């Protein structure tokens, strides 16, 4: 009897156990792998000793390969640690990195002696093909596997990208591989048992700063109506979920394609959160907005990015500042909270653009006080990380640090572990920021989030949020953001939730 290939899939720790959500990428990979083999999942967000859990699993099973999903930022260090531990104990087992980091920084990932293969972008087809090649009787022909990068006689080889798909086996994802999947349901402002789900993948737009654009190259694939209904019914009626956080990269695509999906969601009436664009929401007809209201959309995360029309053109956002203001009012009328993200401190006109953004945020708050505001540092991708369709087409200005020297990005995974580069990957700092501007941004955000505490914060009692809002009101009203010592002190006691750090 032919032995089926065995693959271990690992999601290294990136968040707290209470913030753990379904490792959706690994669930999709497991569903694909199990069509011709078997897979096991270790989720480091739940199994906190991810190395211990990995070693235990490998002692119990004869795995043919290990696949590790790697984001940038804080997930780099645990990804390196578990990879090194596997290489030391089981040196012959192939280690495959996938996800955003090896997609954006493929050569950097493959520099590491503990990474044998990297899969760029979607892996539901590439990973099973690679496992089949590695475990088959013949010498593997790796050059035929789309989106695979690999080492050949010390040289990194990059196979052509493959087309993105959204296959459907007719079954729900194998949530049972996670143990009790109900432990991933969380109490959020949406409901008592919020579940994470991804319906569509990719995004049609090509924003130059965005990892999604770099990964998917302007491709969007929406699910079949039957699939969405099957998945949501399982989550609601089998797992007991009462609300949904959609991890779709851009939920609202073309209106005619969205209507059938919204009709399914309107039947189930589970409050939901999603990513959206201002132009897409403004383009919806009143009948479609009726469906949106019936489906109970509570919050839409909208990348406003900048109040500068010129900057929005430079980053290929495709929206305008006036649309940001319009959609804030539109959301107010339809009972949807717009969660607006802004990128401050760009490399050029750094201070002026930052102050302009602060004033624009105040305008938004006047139009819709319930608008939630997320402030990030603008940290563009290096040219080499962009999708191959977009490289060198519209190269931006050279990135310079405070000394006027070119910014040199890390060349190894270990260098990406350095705090300054973790902050860069998390849009929390940049090499061109002065200490003065860094402090100014932090102070503004402190005053803003105290004056308008997020509705996503269920931990802090209402009276504490009202008290903080009152304390911050004079500073916000008079634009006295500098050194808000009393708010910083109060925050140590109250510890307001920060959505840009913890999400829902």
BADREN-730993 format. One line per field, with one value per residue (C-alpha): x negated, y, z; residue number from 0; residue in one letter. Coordinates in steps of 0.05 Angstrom, whole numbers, padded with zeros to 5 digits. Example, Ala and Ser with C-alpha at 12.3 -4.5 7.8 and 13.67 -1.06 7.14 Angstrom:
# residues 2
xx <- (-00246;-00273)
yy <- (-00090;-00021)
zz <- (00156;00143)
nr <- (0;1)
rest <- (A;S)
//
This chain:
# residues 504
xx <- (00000;-00028;-00043;-00009;-00054;-00052;-00061;-00067;-00040;-00062;-00034;-00088;-00065;-00046;00008;00035;00078;00139;00129;00119;00163;00168;00102;00141;00082;00061;00133;00137;00070;00091;00154;00112;00059;00109;00135;00072;00040;00047;00031;00024;00030;-00006;00019;-00032;00021;00055;-00003;-00048;-00108;-00109;-00178;-00158;-00093;-00131;-00183;-00128;-00089;-00152;-00169;-00099;-00095;-00142;-00132;-00158;-00162;-00146;-00110;-00116;-00071;-00112;-00089;-00139;-00147;-00139;-00128;-00199;-00234;-00190;-00192;-00268;-00269;-00224;-00259;-00327;-00301;-00274;-00338;-00380;-00338;-00315;-00367;-00340;-00268;-00253;-00230;-00184;-00168;-00104;-00063;-00076;-00149;-00178;-00133;-00159;-00230;-00242;-00318;-00324;-00285;-00327;-00392;-00377;-00407;-00343;-00297;-00299;-00240;-00196;-00127;-00107;-00034;00021;-00003;00059;00033;-00042;-00051;-00016;-00056;-00121;-00105;-00087;-00153;-00194;-00161;-00154;-00196;-00229;-00280;-00236;-00227;-00220;-00224;-00152;-00121;-00091;-00108;-00163;-00232;-00287;-00361;-00400;-00475;-00475;-00436;-00366;-00317;-00250;-00196;-00142;-00082;-00020;00051;00091;00152;00206;00218;00277;00277;00350;00330;00320;00248;00219;00228;00224;00148;00145;00174;00236;00249;00296;00238;00223;00289;00279;00321;00317;00360;00392;00418;00403;00375;00341;00308;00254;00269;00242;00290;00250;00176;00135;00150;00159;00120;00045;00026;-00050;-00057;-00012;-00034;00031;00017;-00054;-00028;00032;00013;00082;00121;00187;00224;00293;00326;00385;00450;00462;00393;00403;00471;00445;00386;00426;00481;00429;00397;00464;00502;00447;00395;00444;00413;00458;00415;00360;00294;00279;00205;00218;00166;00220;00290;00330;00311;00357;00429;00461;00415;00427;00503;00511;00461;00496;00563;00534;00508;00574;00609;00561;00558;00492;00460;00395;00331;00291;00240;00269;00253;00287;00300;00332;00379;00397;00414;00465;00538;00591;00619;00551;00543;00609;00578;00516;00559;00599;00536;00515;00449;00423;00355;00315;00239;00224;00154;00159;00083;00073;00110;00062;00089;00019;-00005;00055;00036;-00037;-00019;00034;00089;00142;00185;00190;00192;00262;00286;00259;00301;00362;00359;00354;00422;00450;00431;00462;00528;00527;00506;00437;00375;00319;00251;00203;00129;00079;00005;-00035;-00107;-00122;-00195;-00181;-00151;-00149;-00127;-00080;-00043;-00036;-00006;00041;00065;00079;00124;00159;00174;00207;00250;00271;00289;00333;00370;00377;00354;00361;00307;00250;00180;00118;00052;-00008;-00077;-00085;-00135;-00137;-00159;-00227;-00223;-00246;-00187;-00134;-00097;-00136;-00083;-00096;-00171;-00206;-00143;-00134;-00193;-00186;-00239;-00300;-00289;-00340;-00352;-00363;-00436;-00416;-00442;-00402;-00360;-00389;-00338;-00357;-00389;-00374;-00315;-00357;-00366;-00290;-00286;-00320;-00270;-00277;-00258;-00202;-00175;-00184;-00146;-00090;-00086;-00108;-00173;-00217;-00291;-00274;-00234;-00264;-00254;-00213;-00164;-00161;-00140;-00091;-00056;-00052;-00024;00029;00051;00054;00099;00142;00155;00169;00217;00252;00243;00255;00321;00278;00254;00298;00248;00250;00313;00355;00342;00266;00274;00319;00269;00211;00252;00267;00194;00172;00225;00189;00125;00162;00203;00142;00095;00049;00022;-00049;-00069;00000;-00029;00038;00067;00006;00012;00086;00073;00027;00087;00142;00101;00147;00148;00108;00140;00077;00040;00093;00147;00216)
yy <- (00000;00068;00113;00182;00244;00275;00351;00391;00462;00514;00583;00615;00657;00728;00749;00733;00672;00715;00749;00684;00676;00618;00608;00611;00604;00539;00513;00525;00491;00432;00424;00423;00376;00326;00311;00271;00263;00282;00346;00369;00441;00473;00543;00581;00631;00576;00527;00579;00531;00525;00493;00442;00427;00420;00372;00330;00326;00306;00252;00222;00226;00215;00281;00289;00365;00425;00486;00550;00611;00674;00746;00803;00841;00803;00735;00733;00715;00655;00632;00632;00597;00540;00532;00527;00477;00432;00437;00419;00359;00336;00362;00322;00346;00401;00467;00509;00582;00613;00675;00749;00751;00701;00730;00801;00783;00717;00722;00744;00683;00635;00663;00627;00557;00534;00551;00503;00528;00590;00594;00663;00683;00632;00561;00517;00488;00499;00466;00399;00397;00409;00355;00306;00322;00313;00247;00216;00160;00202;00258;00320;00369;00431;00479;00462;00484;00554;00608;00565;00593;00544;00533;00497;00489;00550;00593;00617;00598;00634;00597;00639;00662;00621;00645;00655;00611;00600;00526;00494;00421;00427;00419;00467;00479;00425;00465;00400;00400;00458;00417;00452;00506;00542;00568;00614;00650;00716;00767;00832;00893;00854;00798;00748;00695;00731;00686;00702;00684;00699;00697;00729;00736;00791;00862;00894;00955;00965;01011;01016;01011;00950;00879;00853;00887;00860;00790;00786;00834;00866;00801;00790;00724;00723;00661;00625;00643;00570;00567;00631;00607;00538;00567;00618;00569;00521;00576;00600;00535;00485;00527;00578;00641;00702;00753;00753;00790;00783;00780;00793;00841;00885;00859;00905;00894;00908;00920;00869;00815;00834;00834;00757;00752;00807;00771;00710;00752;00789;00722;00703;00772;00763;00830;00837;00877;00882;00920;00968;01027;01094;01096;01026;01045;01111;01074;01028;01039;01051;00981;00951;00994;00966;00897;00921;00947;00883;00841;00883;00911;00946;00972;00981;00991;01042;01060;01136;01141;01215;01282;01299;01284;01286;01233;01189;01192;01176;01113;01093;01091;01109;01149;01224;01261;01287;01214;01201;01257;01236;01164;01185;01219;01161;01111;01155;01155;01079;01061;01037;01059;01078;01057;01102;01089;01144;01141;01199;01220;01204;01210;01275;01337;01295;01346;01385;01323;01299;01363;01366;01296;01316;01372;01327;01278;01334;01349;01276;01277;01337;01302;01236;01235;01159;01151;01109;01133;01090;01126;01091;01113;01110;01055;01038;00971;00968;00965;00892;00872;00897;00849;00834;00871;00935;00936;00998;01022;01082;01081;01128;01175;01145;01132;01169;01166;01225;01230;01234;01164;01113;01066;00996;00941;00877;00821;00764;00742;00755;00828;00834;00814;00879;00924;00981;00935;00902;00973;00988;00925;00944;01016;01041;01077;01097;01115;01187;01205;01256;01245;01309;01286;01216;01247;01293;01235;01194;01253;01268;01195;01195;01257;01231;01161;01189;01241;01188;01119;01063;01024;00962;00968;00922;00916;00987;01007;01062;01111;01107;01121;01180;01206;01201;01235;01293;01298;01301;01349;01414;01389;01366;01430;01475;01430;01423;01354;01362;01322;01298;01272;01266;01224;01179;01170;01154;01106;01065;01053;01046;01014;01033;00984;01004;00974;00985;00939;00888;00891;00866)
zz <- (00000;-00020;00038;00035;00043;00112;00120;00184;00179;00230;00246;00291;00349;00330;00379;00448;00460;00473;00406;00367;00306;00257;00219;00155;00107;00140;00140;00065;00055;00097;00056;-00008;00020;00047;-00022;-00035;00033;00106;00145;00217;00241;00299;00316;00358;00378;00418;00430;00463;00465;00390;00389;00441;00405;00339;00368;00400;00335;00296;00347;00338;00262;00203;00166;00096;00099;00144;00118;00159;00148;00158;00165;00174;00239;00304;00271;00242;00308;00326;00253;00255;00323;00302;00235;00269;00320;00264;00224;00284;00305;00236;00186;00127;00130;00079;00108;00066;00081;00054;00066;00061;00083;00033;-00021;-00010;00009;-00027;-00034;00038;00062;00020;00046;00111;00117;00152;00092;00033;-00008;-00011;-00042;-00066;-00060;-00058;-00042;-00047;-00113;-00107;-00039;-00056;-00121;-00083;-00032;-00087;-00122;-00058;-00040;-00109;-00137;-00191;-00186;-00172;-00229;-00187;-00247;-00266;-00199;-00206;-00155;-00124;-00107;-00090;-00086;-00141;-00130;-00085;-00134;-00119;-00175;-00184;-00223;-00258;-00218;-00224;-00233;-00170;-00159;-00107;-00112;-00077;-00054;-00033;00040;00097;00120;00166;00231;00272;00259;00309;00366;00391;00339;00386;00427;00368;00376;00411;00448;00408;00398;00341;00385;00440;00392;00333;00281;00230;00158;00089;00031;-00027;-00038;-00070;-00091;-00159;-00140;-00143;-00085;-00085;-00010;-00001;00012;-00016;-00083;-00082;-00067;-00114;-00169;-00178;-00178;-00141;-00137;-00104;-00076;-00106;-00072;-00052;-00020;00021;00046;00063;00102;00140;00158;00186;00227;00253;00264;00278;00315;00345;00316;00321;00282;00230;00220;00146;00129;00055;00029;-00001;00012;-00033;-00106;-00165;-00143;-00189;-00163;-00090;-00091;-00090;-00033;00006;-00004;00031;00088;00094;00105;00161;00194;00230;00248;00209;00199;00134;00093;00042;-00003;-00002;-00077;-00075;-00019;-00051;-00115;-00084;-00102;-00049;-00060;-00046;00016;00039;00034;00070;00127;00130;00132;00193;00172;00235;00215;00151;00152;00099;00077;00073;00075;00062;00054;-00003;-00072;-00100;-00051;-00066;-00140;-00125;-00086;-00138;-00086;-00137;-00089;-00071;-00005;-00018;-00024;00046;00073;00033;00056;00128;00121;00080;00134;00187;00150;00142;00213;00194;00233;00185;00212;00175;00169;00154;00137;00166;00161;00087;00066;00029;00063;00125;00177;00132;00108;00180;00205;00145;00162;00234;00210;00160;00216;00255;00194;00191;00264;00253;00197;00233;00306;00308;00255;00284;00266;00257;00248;00218;00196;00121;00107;00033;00005;-00028;-00104;-00104;-00061;-00109;-00155;-00218;-00259;-00221;-00209;-00236;-00271;-00226;-00179;-00121;-00094;-00062;00012;00055;00129;00176;00153;00080;00068;00027;00069;00063;00076;00113;00074;00123;00165;00228;00208;00201;00274;00296;00333;00283;00225;00264;00275;00201;00181;00230;00204;00273;00255;00196;00188;00166;00229;00277;00352;00353;00300;00328;00395;00361;00327;00391;00429;00377;00377;00452;00455;00397;00426;00495;00468;00425;00457;00408;00410;00402;00474;00516;00573;00600;00639;00606;00662;00652;00578;00593;00643;00594;00540;00587;00608;00535;00510;00525;00492;00430;00426;00432;00392;00453;00437;00465;00527;00550;00615;00651;00594;00593;00668;00662;00605;00650;00695;00642;00585;00528;00471;00409;00346;00304;00351;00374;00321;00342)
nr <- (0;1;2;3;4;5;6;7;8;9;10;11;12;13;14;15;16;17;18;19;20;21;22;23;24;25;26;27;28;29;30;31;32;33;34;35;36;37;38;39;40;41;42;43;44;45;46;47;48;49;50;51;52;53;54;55;56;57;58;59;60;61;62;63;64;65;66;67;68;69;70;71;72;73;74;75;76;77;78;79;80;81;82;83;84;85;86;87;88;89;90;91;92;93;94;95;96;97;98;99;100;101;102;103;104;105;106;107;108;109;110;111;112;113;114;115;116;117;118;119;120;121;122;123;124;125;126;127;128;129;130;131;132;133;134;135;136;137;138;139;140;141;142;143;144;145;146;147;148;149;150;151;152;153;154;155;156;157;158;159;160;161;162;163;164;165;166;167;168;169;170;171;172;173;174;175;176;177;178;179;180;181;182;183;184;185;186;187;188;189;190;191;192;193;194;195;196;197;198;199;200;201;202;203;204;205;206;207;208;209;210;211;212;213;214;215;216;217;218;219;220;221;222;223;224;225;226;227;228;229;230;231;232;233;234;235;236;237;238;239;240;241;242;243;244;245;246;247;248;249;250;251;252;253;254;255;256;257;258;259;260;261;262;263;264;265;266;267;268;269;270;271;272;273;274;275;276;277;278;279;280;281;282;283;284;285;286;287;288;289;290;291;292;293;294;295;296;297;298;299;300;301;302;303;304;305;306;307;308;309;310;311;312;313;314;315;316;317;318;319;320;321;322;323;324;325;326;327;328;329;330;331;332;333;334;335;336;337;338;339;340;341;342;343;344;345;346;347;348;349;350;351;352;353;354;355;356;357;358;359;360;361;362;363;364;365;366;367;368;369;370;371;372;373;374;375;376;377;378;379;380;381;382;383;384;385;386;387;388;389;390;391;392;393;394;395;396;397;398;399;400;401;402;403;404;405;406;407;408;409;410;411;412;413;414;415;416;417;418;419;420;421;422;423;424;425;426;427;428;429;430;431;432;433;434;435;436;437;438;439;440;441;442;443;444;445;446;447;448;449;450;451;452;453;454;455;456;457;458;459;460;461;462;463;464;465;466;467;468;469;470;471;472;473;474;475;476;477;478;479;480;481;482;483;484;485;486;487;488;489;490;491;492;493;494;495;496;497;498;499;500;501;502;503)
rest <- (X;X;X;X;X;X;X;X;X;X;X;X;X;X;X;X;X;X;X;X;X;X;X;X;X;X;X;X;X;X;X;X;X;X;X;X;X;X;X;X;X;X;X;X;X;X;X;X;X;X;X;X;X;X;X;X;X;X;X;X;X;X;X;X;X;X;X;X;X;X;X;X;X;X;X;X;X;X;X;X;X;X;X;X;X;X;X;X;X;X;X;X;X;X;X;X;X;X;X;X;X;X;X;X;X;X;X;X;X;X;X;X;X;X;X;X;X;X;X;X;X;X;X;X;X;X;X;X;X;X;X;X;X;X;X;X;X;X;X;X;X;X;X;X;X;X;X;X;X;X;X;X;X;X;X;X;X;X;X;X;X;X;X;X;X;X;X;X;X;X;X;X;X;X;X;X;X;X;X;X;X;X;X;X;X;X;X;X;X;X;X;X;X;X;X;X;X;X;X;X;X;X;X;X;X;X;X;X;X;X;X;X;X;X;X;X;X;X;X;X;X;X;X;X;X;X;X;X;X;X;X;X;X;X;X;X;X;X;X;X;X;X;X;X;X;X;X;X;X;X;X;X;X;X;X;X;X;X;X;X;X;X;X;X;X;X;X;X;X;X;X;X;X;X;X;X;X;X;X;X;X;X;X;X;X;X;X;X;X;X;X;X;X;X;X;X;X;X;X;X;X;X;X;X;X;X;X;X;X;X;X;X;X;X;X;X;X;X;X;X;X;X;X;X;X;X;X;X;X;X;X;X;X;X;X;X;X;X;X;X;X;X;X;X;X;X;X;X;X;X;X;X;X;X;X;X;X;X;X;X;X;X;X;X;X;X;X;X;X;X;X;X;X;X;X;X;X;X;X;X;X;X;X;X;X;X;X;X;X;X;X;X;X;X;X;X;X;X;X;X;X;X;X;X;X;X;X;X;X;X;X;X;X;X;X;X;X;X;X;X;X;X;X;X;X;X;X;X;X;X;X;X;X;X;X;X;X;X;X;X;X;X;X;X;X;X;X;X;X;X;X;X;X;X;X;X;X;X;X;X;X;X;X;X;X;X;X;X;X;X;X;X;X;X;X;X;X;X;X;X;X;X;X;X;X;X;X;X;X;X;X;X;X;X;X;X;X;X;X;X;X;X;X;X)
//
